Amino acid sequence: MRLRVTWGFVAASGLALMIAACGESSGTPGPSPLTPPSTPPGAVNTLTITIANNVATPKDIIVPIGSQVTFINNDNRSHEMESNPHPEHTDCPPLAQVGFLSPGQTRSSGNLNTARICGYHDHNLAEVAGLQGSITIR
């Protein structure tokens, strides 16, 4: 009787170890939605991006979770600010609320509620580096 109990205990312990080992991942996990990748060097804490002479300033910003970012168009031409990637604009849906800005117009994003980095660009001038940047939400 004692021998059966011992072997039963050993078998149950071995099974528990195998289940625990199978639950572990051997690959390198990607960043979780709550921990964004590293912030671009030179990023500043602000809630406003100003556009003038085909340049968005500051290019890279850091904002707290739940905030909105305001884009101010001080340029003499219209801009259509959208989330990356171009042309889908799916990485950061709250940026879609900025959209088309006439000269002199100001518009804000929706609430940025998820910790991450959102790239942005001008939809009509997607290749213009001066109109590309990032918003780090943390």
Secondary structure by P-SEA (a helix, b strand, c coil): caaaaaaaaaaaaaaaaaaaaaaccccccccccccccccccccccccbbbbcccccccccccccccbbbbbbccccbbbbbbccccccccccccccccccccccbbbbbcccccbbbbbbccccccccccccbbbbcc
